[in-house]
Amino acid sequence: MNGEEQTNIQCPYCGETNTVFIDCSESEQEYIEDCQVCCRPIRFEVQITENEELKVSVFHENE
């Protein structure tokens, strides 16, 4: 899986849905991106499985 995938996540702080673009060039990654609504930092954990399934988990910054 290459390129970018668009997905929706729910902010762990305010609960609002955010549309994000995930860089699929790496099979595992972790990074922080601010919520588009409340601007608080969301920690993303991204995995691409062997079946090329995208899994995105989001957490509070210090979780």
N, C-alpha and C positions, 0 to 999 in steps of 0.2 A: 504494500500500500504506500503510495507516494502522494505528494501534494498536500492539499489542505482538505479537511472535512468540516462541514458546518454541523454543529450540534447545539442543543439547548441544555442549560444547566440551571439549577435552582440555587440562588445565593444562600449560603449557610447562615448568614446574618439577618438579612431582611426578607428572605423567602421569595423574592422576585425572580422571574425567569429571565435569563440572559442568553442571547444567541452569541456563541463564540466560534472561532475558527481554530481548529486543532492542526498543528503541523504534524503530518504523519510520516516524516522522513526518518524518525527514530522510533524503535519499537517500545521503548520505555523512557519516560521523562517525568520530571517534577518541576513545577515552576509556580510563581505567584503572579496573579493578574487581578487588578481591582474590579470590583463589581461596577457595572455600568449604571446602577441606580443609586446605591448608597456609598460607593467609592471605598468600601473596606476591602482589605486584601484577602483574596481567596487563594488557597493552596490547591493546585491541580495535581493529580496523579493520573498519568495517561499511559495506557498499555495497548499494544496491538497484539492480539493473540496469533497463534500459528495459523488459524483459519482466517486471518486478516479482519477480525472483528475488533472494532474500536471500543475500548472501555475507558470512561472518564469518571473519576471520583473527585469530589470537591469537599474541602474541609475549612474550618477556621484556620487562620494563619498559624497559630501555635498548637494545633491539634496533631 
